[in-house]
Amino acid sequence: MGKHIHLFRRGRIYYWRRRIPGFSTEIDTIQLSLRTEVHPEACIISRQLTSESDRMFDDLTRNLISPDDMRRWLSHVITEELARIRRV
């Protein structure tokens, strides 16, 4: 399995963190708890979040959504993916 560049662990819990591209010198990141201690679950969720964030960055740079809107949507994605994984 390849390395997941946006996935990291703090203590026993996995997190996803990604820098928000922008035009200013200010560095802004989105960091979210994946709410899991299980590495395979974290990898699945991390890939989904990376895919979703790639799709949202264009809207973000055109000011169609805010970083807070993006953060809320990605938190929703985490909840849905955890529920889907645990149902299976």
Secondary structure, 3 states (H helix, E strand, C coil): CCCCCCEEEECCEEEEEEEECCCCCCCEEEEEECCCCCHHHHHHHHHHHHHHHHHHHHHHHCCCCCHHHHHHHHHHHHHHHHHHHHHC
